[in-house]
Structure formats: C-alpha cells, structure tokens
Amino acid sequence: MKWRFVLAGGLGLAAVLLVVAGGWIVSLPSGSSGGDAKPVPGEETRATVEALKLRKRARPVIAIVGINDGTEITDYLMPYGILRRADVADVVALATHPGPMALYPALKVEPQATIFEFDRQHPEGADYVIVPAMVREDDPAALRWIRSQADKGAMIIGVCVGARVVAATGLLDGRKATTHWYSLEAMLEEHPSIRHVADRRYLVDGRVATTTGISASMPMSLTLIEAIAGREKAQSVAAELGVADWDARHDSGAFAFTRPFALTAIGNSLAFWRRETLGIELSQGVDEVSLALVADAWSRTYRSRVMTFATGADAVESRGGIRIVPDQVNTSASAVPVPGAPLARKPAEALDATLKAIGERYRENTADFVAMQLEYKRRVTPR
C-alpha cells in the first residue's frame, strides 16, 4: 500500500503524519542491497533470442496496446519508437476504444487504431503483442483482446507493470516471470503459481515474456529486433539509441523501498510551494523514445510536472509516425523550459542527461528517487 500512495502522485499530509507516527519510516532499510549485475550465460541469452522467434509471417506484425484513460508513457512509446526505427516489422499503436489516449505521468497521443479495427485488418492476429502498464490491470476489453491474440498464436510481452495485466489474463499461471520491483509482491500474492526469477531484466517462458521496470523495455525491444532480424541489425539500432549492451543481466537487489526513497517522496510531496511546470516544445519528427524518457523522468520528481506545447493545436507527428497532442498552443509564461537540450541526444543519453539535470536542480537524492522508479542504474553522462 505504501508504494500505491507514492505512485498516485504524492502523500497527503494526513497520510504522511500517520506514516511517520506509526514508525514506518524507521522500519525501512537504510539502503538497497545491490551490487554488480552478474553476466548472463551465453547459452541462456541464445535460448532467449530463439524463444522470441516466430514463423507466422516473413515480416511480423507487432501491436502495442493500451487503454485510453491511462497507459504508462515509456512502456507504450519506447517499444513503438525503437521497433519503428528498426523497420523489421509492421508496428501499430492501439487503444481499446476510439479517441485520444492519456499517457501517464505525461503526454496525450492519438492511437493509430482501436483493437476492433486491428482485428478487422488482421483477423489472423498479431505476431507479437506488447502490453504496457495501465492504470487498471483488470480492464475487461484489454484482457479479452490480449487473450484472443494469445489464442491466435501471438507472443505476448508484458513490459514493466504490464506483467500484471498479462497475469490477469491467466497467461502467466505456472510460468516464470518478472515485473517492476514495487509490483512484484502484489503480483505474486494475486497469482501464486507464477515463478519469479530474480536478476533478469526480461524473461521468456513459452509464448509469454515479461520485463522488470520501465527502462527494461529498451533491452527487451532490442532483443526482439535481434530475434526478428539478427544480431547485426540489433547492434545497429542499439548504436543509434546510445546503448552498448542489452542482455538480460540485472541486479534485483539494487531496487527496493528504502528509507531515503520514502523520505524523498514525502519531502518533495510536501514542498508544494516549490513545484514547477516544465515545458517541452513538440516539433515534427520528434524522437518519441527520447521524449517519453525525458517527460517520464521529470514527471516523477514530485517537484515538477511536464506539459507539452506547439505552435498550433494540431497533433504533432513523431519520428515513428505517432501523433502527439500538445497540452497548450505556444508556451505559457509559467512554464520553464526543460533544462538542457535532451531531445537532441540519443535516447539513452537523453535519460542520463535528464537524471543529471534533475540532480543539479533538485539534489541528487531526487535523481536517485527517479532512477529507482524507472528501475534504472544511473550511468555517467557523456560530456
């Protein structure tokens, strides 16, 4: 329950007082138990890539599905942008119903089709279905559609807390799986037959795959590219993203609900008089991967909110062809430009630069707080 309060956007004053009075903060560990992530055996890596290969079509169809009233921004846009960049499959961004899709914690987009339109165009189903985190893990339309795609032979990939959506379909029962560190306990309580495997950013068991936290959709997407088009193609895309490696190595012990994490959440939530609005200008061809990572990170500080603006009210088309609806026409005087020029960087570098800027603006504990939410191990930002 404690993380549910935090994820929802901050602790109310009454909740904070109750938590502190109850001694909860004192009972939390003072730090994580993380170390260096151990390399994944080559045989396991090869088996994972092989397990992701399908023979349904020469050029696969990949559907990324979300619900209109709340789908996680990076879970949705990062696989879309990376896979469209690779151009090894037909990739489509779907919503359960017509109309715009509200992403959280920022942005609004126009999905390219509904699940019903997709079914009319592809009655045989998708080759791969990517399931992001959603504000509800039990959305009936989403669950029915995901199950129907699995019945047609699609590989279902739950990214981050999207694993809980997949679990709600029953497709993870008895299988190996993982998810974001803060949702793991709840998922295993709700679905006790799931076999969690620690220290892996992503896992494949049969025709179902899952990943750890938000940042893990990048290595998962690169692994999928490798399965579809080979190692050389994946290396080329990784270089464009600024990624050196994308194997499944992960240090699960580095991510936990600690005392510094809780204190930062509470302190930043209570500092409402210092909260600011940061503006990101949308331009035609904006890289949706960098945009998602930058907007997601700044929106998780509990010190800032992100709004987008453009020169007109029309949606702006991203590099990969998804239409992003600006929050405002032009920028208001109250919006501070996002520090630096992170959207001009490669996506992985944009995230590192953003975390660095967050540390400089709101102190290092806030940058660490955001990285923990993203389940991302910070790197030194290139100069």
Buried (B, 14 or more C-beta within 10 A) or exposed (E): EBBEBBBEEBBEEEBBEEBBEEEEBEEBEEEBEEEEBEEBEEEEBEEBBEBBEBEBEEEBBBBBBBBBBBBBBBBBBBBBBBBBBBBBBBBBBBBBEEEBBBBBBBBBBBBBBBBBBBBEEBEEBBBBBBBBBBBEBEBEBBBEBBBBBBEBBBBBBBBBBBBBBBBBBEBBEEBBBBBBBBBBEBBBEEBEEBBBBEBBBBBBBEBBBBBBBBBBBBBBBBBBBBBBBEEEBBBBBBEBBBBEEBBBBBBBBBBBBBBBBBBBBBBBBBEEEEBBBBBBBBEEEBBBBBBBBBBBBBBBBBBBBBBBBBEEEEBBBBBBBBBBBBBEEEBEEEBEEBBBEBBEBBBBBBBBBBBBBBBEBBBBBBBBBBBBBBBBBBBEBEE
